[in-house]
């Protein structure tokens, strides 16, 4: 029984909350959605998250922000809070679950986190790397704890490693990952920034202007402006310019290469089977669509290889393999139906041949018996025609 159901039945809010199990399932589902949608990319919760949106640590204790308010705000943020950059939640069920979760957030505000003396993000594509010795810390006004290693991928390719390291912290602290994706991690409201440092025209000056006034540089952009002090702004720009292809982005791993080749060979074999099915009378329109979709994923990998940027190739190969599996299943079912039909036809033809042989033998036996009767009774006038030969093999009777 959910809190919404309890209210609909006329049970008061306090009574509903007092009932065993009320709203717990919906709140748990809302918590899962909160994490899946990366809401902490923009909102802080218990001291962790971005600062684009308000702190949600006590979202359920704000006067006037009851479940109904949260539900309206989730469905139309710009109407409830004019100027909000938050995207609406279009699915009513998801909005209800999130609202159930938000009203449970009544914790105390977190204590301020002191600025670290040295900014030290991680060192490889998924973790943090210690900054160079003597690197200056980000200003205290914009400092934040280091992001988790799996939150912001780290390609250390810029000349000024210390500035890039500090810029990564600014990126995480401002919740940029809530709208932008890096190597498959983050939101999808804004463009993927995995190779932002290679985009033509996006130099340092462009990024500074874009960060300060996004909609002026990119008309229609929902990105909020970032009024950062000079040092954090320079650090964030340095980080964005460092996002370039690594050696691993330019070629498939041996495992992916084997899967890629095997997928192409499998699709070629499936193409022959589709043609065979067409000649056997099957409408292959659905198979043709599936084949085209599978080859599209192969083509996407080919394009990645030509551009020496294979990030996401594994996902494309996986989708192609799934399409090939569906095609294989559909063709296999049709081929089994054909086999059953062919077996039935062979069985029917065999039975007809056997029946024809038996009928022929029976007719010949009846004719022979008739001639024998005529010879015995002598009732025929004139010589009888020669009796037909015995249809039975020697020794089987007269």
RAUR-V908432 format. One line per field, one symbol per residue. phi: phi as a letter, one per 40 degrees, with the letter a starting at -180 (. if undefined). A space follows every 10 residues. Layout:
# RAUR-V908432
phi->???
This chain:
# RAUR-V908432
phi->.ccccccccg ccdccccccc gcgccccccc cccdcccfcc cbbcbfgbhc bcbccbdbdc bcdgcccccc cccccadccc bdgccccccc cdcccccccc cccccbccdc cdcccccbcb ccbbcbbbbc cccgccccdc cbcacccdcc cbdbbcbccc cccccccccc dcccgdccbb bbfgbhcbcb ccbdbdcbcc gccccccccc ccadcccbdg cccccbcccd cccccccccc cccbccdccb accdcccccc cccccccccc cccccccccc hccbdccccc cccccccccc cdcccccfab cgcccccccc cccccccdcc cccccccccc cccccccccc cccccccccc cccccccccc cccccccgcc bgcccccccc cccdgchc
